[in-house]
Amino acid sequence: MPLTPPALVTGLDHVQIEAPAGCEAAARALFGGLLGLPEVAKPLALRGRGGVWLALLDGRQVHVSVAPDFGPRVKGHAALRCADLAAVRAHLEACGVPCEADHDTGAPRVFLSDPFGHRLEIVQEAPPPGGPHRDATVCDDSLWKGEKTAR
């Protein structure tokens, strides 16, 4: 039986989202203004490249970076966690940001598009240990109000 090597990777540090030149105001509006993520200073050596870095509450970061040959991702995407998906949906709707509800994985989540055309997922945090599991049979369908849209 082959031996399993020890894990060499300990976690996720950041997610990089590509965007076109001049993306900074739109990135700040979505991630800072709408979603409430604070901006963090980029290292001095990287500031001339454009883009914006934002902090998540768990210490990880979202880096919005300028890509010379930018093209939006419609399948590959970042997934952000939230404590209260119903509150996120209500906030998005109140701000006129369309989102699609989905719970095919058993975890309540929504998909939306960022200002650059990327698909972005926001998923309800997993319950604490000992609580319900991410399983479609225990998913709170009341969050979805009967909605199910194709992706």
C-alpha positions, -999 to 999 in steps of 0.1 A, spaced: 0 0 0 15 34 -10 22 58 18 3 91 18 28 120 20 22 147 46 2 177 34 25 204 20 -2 230 16 -18 244 47 -46 265 33 -57 292 9 -41 327 11 -59 347 -16 -80 345 -48 -70 366 -78 -97 379 -101 -86 394 -134 -101 426 -146 -95 451 -174 -74 483 -170 -92 510 -151 -111 484 -130 -103 499 -96 -135 520 -91 -158 492 -101 -139 467 -79 -141 490 -49 -178 496 -55 -186 458 -56 -162 443 -31 -159 473 -8 -191 493 -11 -216 465 -18 -200 435 1 -182 455 28 -147 442 23 -120 466 35 -92 475 11 -57 465 20 -25 482 7 -7 464 -21 30 460 -17 48 491 -30 64 471 -58 30 461 -72 10 494 -69 20 505 -104 3 475 -120 -32 487 -110 -59 466 -93 -72 465 -58 -66 441 -29 -94 435 -3 -95 416 30 -119 389 41 -127 385 78 -108 352 81 -75 368 70 -76 357 34 -77 382 5 -94 389 -28 -69 404 -53 -85 422 -83 -56 425 -108 -53 441 -142 -49 416 -171 -37 430 -204 -57 405 -225 -87 404 -202 -117 381 -208 -144 373 -182 -147 339 -167 -183 325 -168 -177 291 -154 -145 292 -132 -152 315 -103 -144 326 -68 -168 315 -40 -172 338 -9 -188 326 23 -213 345 44 -230 339 77 -265 348 65 -273 342 29 -309 355 32 -295 388 44 -270 389 15 -297 382 -10 -320 409 5 -291 434 3 -282 425 -33 -319 428 -43 -323 461 -25 -292 474 -44 -306 462 -77 -279 434 -82 -295 404 -98 -285 370 -84 -295 334 -90 -303 311 -61 -290 275 -62 -288 246 -38 -277 218 -61 -247 211 -38 -268 210 -6 -253 243 5 -275 274 0 -258 297 -24 -263 325 -50 -245 334 -82 -241 369 -95 -218 386 -120 -191 410 -110 -187 443 -130 -162 426 -153 -185 397 -163 -171 370 -140 -193 346 -123 -192 351 -85 -206 327 -59 -217 335 -24 -224 305 -2 -239 300 32 -212 290 58 -213 254 69 -229 249 102 -208 244 133 -196 208 141 -224 188 155 -250 208 136 -267 199 103 -244 189 75 -242 202 39 -268 178 25 -297 186 3 -320 167 26 -314 193 54 -310 224 32 -334 252 43 -354 256 11 -372 286 25 -341 307 16 -349 301 -20 -386 309 -21 -392 282 -46 -367 297 -70 -344 276 -91 -327 291 -121 -304 276 -147 -268 286 -146 
